[in-house]
Amino acid sequence: MKQNKIKTLVIIALLGGFTAVNAQNEDEKLNREMTLEREYDPTVQDASKVNRLPEIKEPAITKQSINYSPFTVPADPQKEINILSSGNAMTEIPYNKRRGYFQFGGGMYTNLSGDLGYNILNDHKNLLNIFASHRSTNGKLKYEEYWGDEKQKAKLTDNLIGLNFNHYFDQGAIIRLGGKYSYTAFNYYGYSYNRIPSVSSIWEPDSFDHKTNQVNQLINGYAGVKSKEGSMIGYLVDIEYNRFTQKYGWTTDMDGIQENKITIQAGVSGRFGNNNNQSAGLFAKVNYFNYKYPTTNLYPGSNIGDSLGYQNYMEATISPYYQMQGDGWKVKLGVNAMIITGDSSKFFASPNISAEAEIADKTVFYLDATGEIQSNDAYSISLQNRYVDHMPLVLPSRTWLDATLGIRSGVAPGFWFDVFAGYKITDNEVFFIPGIPMENNDFGSYQYVFQPNASLFRIGASLKYEYQKWMDLSIKGVYNNWSLKKGDNNIEWDDMKPYGRPTTEINADLTVRPISPLALNFNYYLGASRYSYLLLDKSEVKLDNINDLNFMATWNFTDMIGAYIKLNNIISQHQEFYYGYPLQKFNAMAGININF
């Protein structure tokens, strides 16, 4: 079956695959404005919920302008939903008009948020900006469904500092250099899975460590050179280094994981044909991972990492492509050839398709199909779920096909819609379920990475309506249908589900500007039909739906100073993103934003 699938995909790729990867990838376009970007959590947007306070991300030169998605965190589980911009949050001041920005806010549960950035250089030759961000919370939450009215303090602090530098040569080449350092401390405040859930009358005392802070740190540096956009001959060479460390393993007597990652990307492309309407090129990417295995004082002389499968390995992707376009249409044709070394050693290929055609006035039919390696390295997993146990090995995911087709249209002034359907096939997909504590004196409330093979059919629609400058309305709904079977790294049981991920998602966003200094934003998210799995007694638990209603008001006093107030989880729902980790109920935050 697997061989037939491989053969089918390779034939499709070689005969008619289109590539979305090239050295001039639109997502890598350099922009000389200073920006501030945060990871966006499409499921729940309020930052003051402890489990979703942001993994802060530095200002990125790849973005067009400032985008304040209100206090976000790493999206996990992965969502189809991507809400449209909720107006101009915070203030509506475009940051490229000034050199610096400062934002600070505080609220209930000791929720704090701060950002500071400054463009030291910003001329036709050079761009140099520095930035720093902070997110933290330190409030008590009720376990409710687990331990009645008992409370547990949930602690989190996220700090980041870094810089970006670009130099623009007269000949068109662009050199970029930069780096960042992040420090994240948090406690495992979640429900300790040390009872038999099926026997509701049995409650064991909580003997696990909820007070000690785990610490994740990242050191990042990058350097690269690329050609100017639109060059007849395009090129890209880029190298990046990440060092991710975790302070503790299962206990404070055990060392945490140490991970080094080196990424090299290179690409070349050329334009030709009438009016230069054709191009061809080659893009390559290599990830190399080096690990220092965790050790422990609990078992002198032992090397825990050896028994859990950690090893150094490499991932490589090569993507040749051909592109052409005409009046009202464009197509890219190519293939992704990918390989993973080590115990997960496997070669596989995928089509890589990108095509658009105008089928009516302001109406476009589009088709995309690609595949990729999802590394699932310790750092990327920590961005998705900081409470994951990094001791067991997490295998890379292999996506053989991720295809989407749809129709998007702007048939009427101020009105836009998109109707789409998609299908995805992935080996060793990532889901999160509560783990089983190894000892009674450890942290006790880890999340475990569950990795079945998965296929996903999704269908959805989104629309956006804008009325002059007074109102923006957007709505998006998605239905997800998963099919799961045993993967390379897991046992199998009957009727497995996509644990943690909703079947139905609806996101509605409304921004109203009744007067010029004031903007009012309402956002609602529904994530319905979610499950978790309890390994200890092999039972499923149906999680409450996420019903998340938020409100935000911003006021610009001048073109330099603005203020905001945010009300999160207005209907005060009991919600948990991960089983055993309750989130904050109703909470409020207020702050200021200064541009200088």
N, C-alpha and C positions, 0 to 999 in steps of 0.2 A: 504494500500500500504506500509506504513511504517512498520507495523507489519510483513508483508511478507518479506520485506527486512531484518528486524532484524532476523527473523527465518532462512532465507536462509544463512545469514552470519554466524550466530552462528553454524548452522549445518556444514557448510563448515569448520569453524574453529575447531570444535571438532573432525571432522572425518579426516581432512587432513591438517590442518593449520600448518605452520612452523613458528618458532619464530626467529626473528633477535635480540631479547633482551636477554641478559644473563649477569651474574655478571662479566664475563671476556670479555665483549664487546670490540671489537678491537679498537673502537674509544676512549676507555678509557685507552689504553695502556700507561704506564708511560715510559717516555724517559728522560734520564739524561743529555740531551743537553740543552743549553740555546737557546730559540727561540724567535722570534718576530712575532706575528700574528696580522693581521688586518682583519676586516670584509671585505669580498670580494663582490663587486657589479658586478655580471656577465653581467649586461646590459650595463653599461657605466663605463669604468675603470679609467678615469682620475680623480684624486683627486682634481684637481683644480676647478672643477665645484661645485659651492657653495652648491647646493642642494645635492651633493653627496660627499662632503668632509667626511672623514671617521668618523664613530663612532669608536673610537680607541679601540682596544682590547689588553689586556696585553699579554706578552709572555706566551705561554701555554705549559706546560710540556707534553701535549698529542700529540704534533706534532713531526715529525721525524727530521726536520731541518728547517732552516730559509726559509721563503717564503715571499718575498717582492712582493705582488701584488700591483701594483702602486696605491697608495693613494686611498683607497676604502671607501665605506660606506655601511651601512646596506642595504642589498639587498631588494629593494622594488620597484615595486611589486615583489612577489616571482617569480623566473624564473626557467624554466626547464634547461636553458642553464648553463653549468658549463665549462668554457673554460679550456683547458689544460694549463699547466705551460708555461708561455711565457719566456722560457729560465731562466736564473738567473738574475733577475732585480737588479738594483743598482750595486752591485759588486758580483763577483762569489766566494767570500771568505766564506768558511763554518765556521759558528760562533762557532762551538764546539771546534775549535782549539785554541780559545782565550777566555779570561774571559769577555771582554767587547765590546760594540759597541756604536758608536755615528753616527747619521745621521742628517744632516740639509740641507734644501733646501728652496729657495724662488723664487717668480716669479711675474707675472702680477696679477693685482687685489689684490695686497698685500697678495698673497697666501704664507703661511709659513707651513713648515713641519719639525718636529724634533723628534728624538727618542734617548733614552739613556738607557743602561742596563748594569748590571755587575753581574757576578757570584762571590759572596763572598765566598761560599763554593762549591767545586765540586770534591768530592772524592768518594771512593767506599761505604761510609756510608751516606754521606749527600750531599744535593744539596740545596743551598740558593741563589736565585737571586732576584735583585730589578730592577725595570724598571720604565720609565716615557715616556710619549708621548705627543705631541702637534700638533694640526692642527688648522689653522685659515685662514680666508679671510675677507676682508673689502673693497670691490670694488663696483662700481655702475654698474647696469645692466639696459638695456632698456626693457620696456614692449612691445614695437613694436606692436604686433597685438591688444593690448588693448588700450594703450594711446600714440600711435605714437612714437615720439622720447623722451618722458619723461623717466627719469632715477630714479632709486631707489637704495639706498645703501643696499647691502646684507651683513649682519654681521654674523659671526659664529666663535666661538672658542671652541675647544674640548681639554680638558686636562685630563690626567689620570696618576696615580701613584699607585704602588702596589708592592707586594712581593710574592714569592712562596718558600715553604720549603718542602723538602722530606727527610725522614730518612728511610734507608734500614736496617732492622734487619737481623742478620745472619740466622735466621730461615726462612726468605723469606718474612715476612710481610713488608708492606710499609705504612708508615704514611705520610700524606700530610696535610699541613696547609698553609693558605695564605689569601690574601684579596686584595682589591683595592678600590680606591676612584676616581670617575670621576666627572668632572664639565663641563657642556656644556651650553654656553650662545649663544643666537641667536635672531634675530628679525624676525617678521612676515612681510617680505618684499614683499610678493606676491600681486598680483592684488586683490584689495578689491571688493568683489562681491556685489556692491551696485547700480547696474543699471539693467535694463531689457535687457538682451543680444539680444532678438529678435527685439528690436527697436534700430537700430544702430545709430540713430541720437540723442539719449538721453544719455548724459554723466553727471553724478552727480559728484560734487567735492569730492575728497578723504578726508574724515574727520576722517579716522582711524589712529591708532597709529602704525606707522612703525618704530619708533625710539627706543622705550623701549625694552630692552633685556629681553626675557624670560630666565629662568635658570632652567635646569634640573640637579639634583645631584643624585649620586648613592653611597651608602656605602655597600660594599660586604665583607663577610667573610666566610670561609669554613674550614672544618676539616673532615678527613676521614682515614680509614685504609682498605687495601685490600691485598689479597694474591699475591704471586709472580706468574707471567705468567707461565702456564704449570703445576701448582700444581695439585696433585691428588684431593685434596679438595680445591675448590676455594670459596672465600667469599669477600664481599664488604659491607662496612657500610660508609655512607657519609651524612653529613648535611651541608647545605648552607643557608646563610641569606642574603637577599637583602632588602635594604631600599631605595626606590625611591621617590623623592619629586620634585614637580614643584612649582616655586615661586609664579606664578600668575594663576588665573582662567581666566574668560573672560576679566577682566580688572585688572588694578593695585590695585583696591579697593577690589578685591576678592582673597581669598587664593587659592592656587593650591592644587592639589590632593597629598595625602601622602599615600604611599602603602608599606606594609611590607609583605615580602614573605619568608616562610620557606620551604625548600625542603629537604626531607629525602629519601635516596635511600638505599636499602639493597638487597643483593643477596647471594645465596649459590649454588654451583654446585659440582658435583662429576663425576669422570671418571671411566669407567669400561669396561669389555669385552676384547676380544682378542686384544692385542697390544693397549689397552686403546682407542679403536676406537669409543667408545660410551660415551655419557655423558648425564646427566639430571640435571635440576636445576630449581630455582625459583627466579624471580626478581620482586621487588616491588618498587614503587615510589609514594610519596605523596607530593602534594603542598598545603600549607595553606596560604590564603591571608587575610590580615587584613587591613582595610581602615580607614583613618580619613577623614570624609566627608568635602568637601570644604564649606567654609562659606563666606559671603559677607557683606560689609558695605553698599552696595546699598539698601539692604532690611534688616534693623536691626532685629535681632532675628531669621532670617530665616536659614534653613539648606538645602542648595541647593541639597546636595548629596541625601537626603531622597527622593526627588521628582524625581531624575534621576536614582534610582534603585540600588545604591551602597550598598553592604552588604558583610560581611565576608563569605567566603566559602572555600571548600576544593575540591581537585581533587585527585583521587587515581587510580593507574594502577597496576594490578597483572598479571605477565606473567610466567606461568609454561612452560617448554620446554623439548624436547628430541632431541638429536643430534646423528647422526651416519655418518660414512664416510668409503669409500673404495678406491680402486685404480681408480682414475680418476673421483670420484664423492663425494659429501657430501650434507647432507640434515639436516635441523632443522625443527622440528614439534612442534607447540605450539599454544597458544591462548592468546590474550590480553583481560582481563576483566577490564572495566573502569567505573568509576562513578564520577559524578559531583553533589555537593550538592547546596543548595540555590534555587533561582528562576529557574536556568538552570538545576535543579535536573533531572538526567537521568542516567540509567544504559545502557551500550551498550557493545558489544563485537566485536572483529575483528579477522580474521585469522592473523597469523604472520608467514610468509613463507620465507625461504631462501634455495635455492637449486642451485647446479651447477653440470654440467656433461660435461666431455670432449667428444665431438662428432667426432672430427678429430684431427689431429696433430696440436697442438697449437691453437685449436678452442674450445670455451666453450659456451654451452647454459646455460643461467641463468634465474632464476625466483625469484622474490621477491614480497611479498604481506604482508601488515601490516596495522595498524590503530593507531591512537593516539588522545590525547587531546592536542589541541593547546590553551594555556592558554589565549592569547590575553590580558595579564595584561598590565598595563600602561607602565611599563618599556619596555617590548618586543615590544609593539606597537610604542613607541618612537624610538626604534632602526630602525624600518621599515620606519617611517615617523615622523620626529620631529615636524612637523607643525600640527599634529592632535589635535583636541579639545578633551581633556580628561574628560570634564564634563559629557557628556552622557555616559552611561554604554556601554561597549563593551563585548558581550557575548563570552564565550569560544567556539572554533570551535571543532566539533566532526567529525573526519575522520573515516568513517566506513571501507573504503578500499582504499589503495594506492598500486596498483599493477604494476609491470614492468616485461616484459620478453624481452629477446634479445639474440643476438649472438655477442660475441667479439672474435677477432682473431688476432694473430700475424703471419700471414701466410708467410710473407717474412721478411728478415732481415731489421730492421729499419722501418717497416711498420706495423701499427696497426689500426684496425677499430672496430666499435661497431654500430650495428643496433638494434633499440629497439622500443617498443611500450608500452604504459601504460594507465591505467584507474584509476581515483580517484573519490571518492564520499565523500563530506564534507557537513555537516550542519553548517550554520553560517560562511561561508567562509569570508575572509576579502578582501575588495577592498576599494580604496580611491577616494572620489569625493569632490569637493569644497563645503563647508558648507555655510549657510546663517548667516550673522552677526546678533547678538541679539540686539545690541545697536550701535548707531552711534559713540560712544566714546570708543569702544573696539578695540581689535587688528585687527579684521575685515577680516583676510584672512586665517581662519582655514581650515584644511582638515577634512572631515567627514568620519567615518567608515561605509561603506555600507556592510550589511551582509546577502546576500541571501544564500539559499541552492544551491550547485553547484556540477556538475559532469564535469570532464575533460577527454577528450581523447587526447592523445598526441602520436606522432610518430616522429622519428628522426634518425639521423645517425651522427657519428663523425669519423674522421680519423686523424691519426698523422703519420708523416714521419720524420725520422731523418737520416741525411747523415753524418756519422762519427761525428766529433765534430764541423762541419762547419755550419750546418743548422738544424733548427727544424721548422716544419710546422704543424699546426693543424687547422682543420675546423670542425665546428659543426653546424648542422641545425635542427630546431625543428618546427613542426606544432602543434598548440594548438587549440582544438575545445571545447568550453565551452557550457554548457547548464545550465540555471539559473531559479530558481523559488523562491517564497517568503520564507524567513527565519523567525526565531522566533522574530527578533528584527527590522523588516523593513516592510514598505509598499511594494506593488508590482505594477509594471506597465508593459505594453506590450513591448516585444522585449528587455528585459534587456541584457546588455552586460558585459563582464568582464572588467570593467572600469579601465583604466590605463595599462592593460596588453596586450602585443602584441599577435597577432595571429601567426605571422611568425617571427622566430628569426634565424639569421645567425651570427656566430662569426668566424672570421679568424685571425690567429695569426702566424707571421713569425719572427723568430730570426735567424740572420746571424752573424757569427763570422769570418770576413775576415782575421784578424790577432789576435794573442792570447790575447792582452790586451783589444781588442775592441769587443763589442757586439752591434748589431743594431736590434731593435725590432719594428715591425709594427703590429698594431692591429686594426681590423675593426669590428664594431658591427652594425647590422641592426635589428631594432625592428619595424615591420610593422603592420599596421591596429590596431590602438589604439584609444580608445574613452574615453570621460568623460561625466558626466551628470550634468546639471545645475538644481538644485532643485527649484529655484525661479520661472522659467517659464517652468519647466518640458520639457526641450529639451536636445538633445544629441549634443555633439561637437566632431568632428573628429580631433584628435590630429595629428600633423605632425609626420611622421616617424622619428625614431632616426637613423641618419646616423653618426656614430661616428668613426673617423679615427684618430689614435694617433701614435706618433713616440717617441722612447726613445733610446738614445745612452749612453752606459756606458764604462768607461775606467779605468782599474786597473793600477795605477802607480807602486804599489808594492803589496805585499800580505797583507799590512795593510791599504793602502789608495786607494780609488777609487773616481771617479766623474761621474756625470750623467747630461744629459740634456733631458728634456721632452717637446714635442710639442703636445698639446691637442686640439681636435676639429680642426684639420688642415684645413678642408674645411669650417670652420666657419659657421656651420649650426645654425639656430635658433632652439633650442630644449628646451623642458620642460618635466621634469619627472612627475611633478604634474601640473594639470591645474592651470595657473595663476602664476607659479613660474618659470620664465625664467632662463636658465643656462648660464654660461659664454660661449662666443664664443671663437675664437682662443685665446689661451694663452700658455705661455711658462714658464718653471721652470728649475732651475739648482741647483745642490747641491753636497755635498760630503758625503762620507761614510768612517768611520775610525773604524778599529778593533784593540783592544789593550788588 
